[in-house]
Amino acid sequence: MGDLTWWCVALDRPWSWSWIPYPGIWAASILPMVLYTIAVRRHGEVDWKKARRFYAGMVVFWVASDWPLGTLGAGYMASAHMLQFLLYSLAAAPLLMLGTPEWMARAITDRLRITRVVEWLGGNYIMCAILYNALLVATHAPGTVEVLRRNQLGSALMDVAWVLAGVILWLPIISPLGRREGAPWGRMLYLFTATGIVAIAPASFLTFTTTPVYALYELAPRVTSLTAREDQQIAGIIMKLATIPFVWSTIAVMWFRWAKQEGAM
């Protein structure tokens, strides 16, 4: 197996279903859960509903980061790369935010001296949409993928950037610091617009271009019978369509809650 790898990275060897250990990913997945458990127990009564959401978010993070998905996404398949992005930004990030108590979130942001910035972003739909889509486009650009996926630190930074993109996206909806009051229809429109407008361009390009965009995945050893172009087309379809169940289920919940509140008035 060669030298021990601490994070998923592009490998210049044929794909094998032999398990590869990534101790850095294990530490990044387990340590936050341990620290979270210690903190909430010291704080007093544990809100197990929130705790389960936080733990679920960390499990999603681990699944997206570790072998086999993390390895496939790091250097073999563009479709796996895209699936990782969606798991980080649309599943792990909101679960972690829903599972973080306000007192804990404020303690973290105060220590980092970013509380005012986070509170401001939580009430700024336009800026959150811009930042989320900027990270989406930047981390899927061929040059970025080629550079970062070639080394462990770069690959880890990309994964963290995707979680950060998810946090920014969901701040106006489920910020653990609380959000400014606004019309529910505004939040629904924000979520639809932020995830469904800009992403159409790169998704369509990946789906309909006649040549592979990513040299990394084009030259990688084949994992399945799919060609590099077919794998890239699947990646584009995932970017375009896989957000639908996440986003529209959230919008549906928000709409029903809004309707219930209006009916109770």
N, C-alpha and C positions, 0 to 999 in steps of 0.2 A: 503493500500500500504506500510505501515511501514515507516521507516526512509527515508528521502529524499536522493536520490542518485545523485551525481553530475556528474558521468561519468558511461558509460555502464560497467557492471561487471557481472560475473557469479552469477546467482540467484538460490538458492536451493528451488525453488518452481515450480509447473507446469506452462507451458507456457500459457499466456493469451494475447488476442489481445487488452486488456485494455492498453491505452496509459500510458507511464511512462515518466515523465519530467526529463530532464537532464540539469539543468542550467549551468553546467560547459561546456558542449558541445555548448550550445547556445552562451555563452560568447566567447569561442574559435573560433566560426564561425563568429560572428558579429563584435567583436572588431577589428580584422585585416582589415575588410572592412571599418570600420569607420576611423581608423588610415590612411589607404591607401588614402581614399577620402580627408581627411584633408591635407595630405602631398602633393598630386598632385595638389590640388587647391592652396596651398601656393607656390608651385614651379613655377606656371604659367599656361600656356595652357595645358589643359587636353587631353591626347591621349585616346579617348574613345574606340578605338579598343583594346588597351592594357587593359584598365580598365574593359571592358566587359569580357576579358579572365580571369583576376584576380578574378572578382566576380564569374564567372562560376566555377573556381577552388575551391573557398570557398564553393560554393553551393554543389559541388561534395563531398568535405570534410565533410560537414554537413550531407548529405544523407548517407554517409558511416559510420558516427560516431553515429548518433542519432537513436532513436527508429523508426522502428522495426529492421532494419538491424544490427545496432550496438548491440542491446540487443541479437539478435539471434547469432551473431558472438562471443559475449563475453562468452556465456555459454550454448548454445543450439545446434548449428549446425556447423560442420566443414566446410560445403560448404559455409555458410554465412561468416565465418571467412576468407575463401579464397577469396571470392568476395570482401570483404573489402580491402584486400591487393591489389588486382588488381585496384580497384578504386582509392586508395591512390597513388599507385606508377605509374600507367600508365595513369591516367586521371587527378587527382587533382594536382599532382606535376608538370607535364609539363604545365598545364594551368596557374598555379601560376607563373612559371618561364617566360612564354611568356607574362604574364601581368605585370611583374615587370620592370619598366624602369631601365636603367643602372645606372643613378645617385642614385636611391633609393637602388639598390642592393649594390652599392659601399658604400653608407652611412651605411648600415647594416653590411656589412662584415668588414668595417673599424672599426666600433664600437666594433665588436666582435674580431677584430684583426686576421681575418682569410682570408683576401683578397688574400694574396699570395698563401695560401693553395688552395683556390677555383680556382684561375687562373691556378695553377699547375695541379689540377685534371681535369680541363676543357680540357687540352691537353694530358692527360694520359689515353688512352683507357684501358690499362691493369689494372691499379689500380682501376679505376671506376668499371670495370667488377668484379674485385675481391671483392671490398667492397659491391657492390650491392648484389652479390650472397651470400656473407657471412651473410649479414643481412637477406636475404631471408631464408637461411637454419636455422640460429639461431632463428629467430622468429617463425618458423614453427616446431621447435624441440618439441617433446612431453613435455619434462621437462620445457621448457620455457613457453609454453602455460599453463601448469598446474599451474605454480607459478604466472605468471603475470596476468592471467585472473581471479584469485581468489580475487584480491583487485582492488580498483578503480584506484589508482596511477599506478599500474603495467599495467592495461589495457590501461590507457591513454598513458603510455610510449611506449607500443607496437604500438599504432596508430601513434604516432609521429615518431617512428622508421621507420614505413612503408613509411611515407611521405619523411623522410630523405633518405631512400633507393631510392625512385623515383627521388629525386633531384640529387643524385649522378649518377644514371643511365643516366639521360638526360643532365648532364653537358657538355659532349663533343658535344652534338647536338644543344642545345638551351640555353647555359649559358647566363644569363642576363649581365654578365661581359664581354661577348665576348669570343670567343674561338680561339685557334691557328689555323691558316690555315692548312688544310690538304686535301688530295684527298677525294672527295665525296664518292668514292667506299670504302674508309677506314672507314668512319663513318657508312655507310650502313652495312658493314661487322661487325663492332663493335656492332651495335645494335642487329643484328641477333644473333651473338655469345653470347653476354652478357645475352640475355633473353631466348635463346633457347637451350643452351648446359647443363649447370649445373642443371637447373630446371627439366630436364628430369628425373633425378634420384629420387628426392623426389616425383615428380608427379607419376611416375611409381610405386613407393613403395606404395603410398596411394591408387592407383587404383587397384593394383593386390594383395596386401596382404590379407590374409584370415581372419585376426582378426583386431579389432579396435585398432588404434594406440594411440588415445587420450582418456585417462580415463575421462577427463572432459566431453567430448561430448558423450562418451559411457554411462556414468551414468546419464546424463542429462535427464529430462523428455522429452518424444517424442513430437515433434511439428507436424509432419506429420506421415504418415504410413511408411515412410522410416525407416529402421533399422539403427543403428549406423554405421555398415559396409557399407551399401548402401550410406549413407550420406557422408562418408569418400571417397568412390569411386568417387562420384560426385565432391568432393573437388579436388581430383587428376586430374580429367578430366578438371575442370576449370583451374587449374594451367597449364596444358599442352596445352590446346586449346584456352583459352580465350585471351591469349596474341597475338594471330595471327592477329585479326583485328586491334589492336592498332599498333603493330610493323610493319606489312606489309603495312598498309596504309601510315605510316610515311616513310618507305623505298620507296614506290611508288612515293610519293611526292618529295622526295630527288632525285630519279632517273630522274623524268621528268624535274625537275629544272636543273639538271646536263646536260641532253640531250639538253635542250633549250639553256643553256650557250654555250655548245660545238657547237651547230648549228649556234649561232650568231657570232662565232669567224671566 
